[in-house]
Amino acid sequence: QKEVEQDPGPLSVPEGAIVSLNCTYSNSAFQYFMWYRQYSRKGPELLMYTYSSGNKEDGRFTAQVDKSSKYISLFIRDSQPSDSATYLCAMRHSGAGSYQLTFGKGTKLSVIP
Amino acid sequence: EAQVTQNPRYLITVTGKKLTVTCSQNMNHEYMSWYRQDPGLGLRQIYYSMNVEVTDKGDVPEGYKVSRKEKRNFPLILESPSPNQTSLYFCASSLTRTSGRAFGETQYFGPGTRLLVL
């Protein structure tokens, strides 16, 4: 079983829809969770950063972490065509020397006008 | 403007011909890292550096070398490139705990270098 699983999609939704993107993981030591957005031919950019369980909201984006289920989600409200990109989840464990990130393979999202 | 720059952006080379991809950041970040991104495999870490003269292997270090002689620069060296190193390469930098921020909270990626090894 891979450490981080992410459905590659592609996922296609109409403009204005609520989008749900998800990752599951197997390593219970993961404590920090991130979501990156990557536009075509660009480097990833950090969208959301959360520690441990709970929710974090930033504008139209909400990140959720459920450590008991080893499941993280990114919700995008009122999706826009400009949200069309590949979304990568990433995570790391805490403690000394924990400077490696483990990435999911990314979900490609298209928001149709 | 805070940024990570990589050069070259595109490179075609032949098997065995040594090459270097440069990476530079202007944010005084301690941490720098190299990733490769391949279809179906996602982003995989090659090497990372916690600070000047401190480097460590990531998940896929074979065939690569790095050095960190200055804080702002972290070049990736392929001594004898092979076709299986054809990939999209990203450099990234981040603050660390020593700067009062959690690692990864401020990670910036460069624009990528697309490498083709014939």
Contacts between the chains, C-beta under 8 A, distances in Angstrom:
chain1	res1	chain2	res2	distance
A	6	B	42	8.0
A	32	B	102	6.7
A	32	B	103	7.9
A	32	B	104	6.0
A	34	B	104	6.0
A	34	B	107	7.9
A	41	B	112	7.5
A	42	B	111	6.4
A	42	B	112	7.3
A	43	B	4	7.6
A	43	B	90	5.3
A	43	B	92	7.8
A	43	B	109	3.4
A	43	B	110	5.4
A	43	B	111	5.3
A	43	B	112	5.4
A	44	B	43	7.4
A	44	B	90	7.3
A	44	B	109	4.9
A	45	B	108	7.9
A	45	B	109	6.8
A	46	B	106	7.5
A	46	B	107	5.6
A	46	B	108	7.7
A	49	B	102	7.7
A	49	B	104	6.6
A	49	B	105	5.0
A	51	B	102	7.1
A	88	B	42	7.3
A	88	B	43	6.7
A	90	B	43	7.9
A	90	B	104	7.5
A	92	B	103	7.3
A	92	B	104	6.1
A	98	B	103	7.4
A	99	B	31	6.4
A	99	B	48	6.1
A	99	B	50	6.5
A	99	B	56	8.0
A	99	B	96	7.3
A	99	B	103	5.7
A	100	B	45	5.9
A	100	B	48	7.0
A	100	B	58	6.3
A	100	B	59	7.6
A	101	B	45	6.9
A	101	B	104	6.2
A	101	B	107	7.9
A	103	B	42	5.3
A	103	B	43	4.2
A	103	B	44	7.7
A	104	B	42	6.4
A	105	B	40	7.0
A	105	B	41	7.0
A	105	B	42	3.7
A	106	B	42	6.1
A	106	B	43	8.0
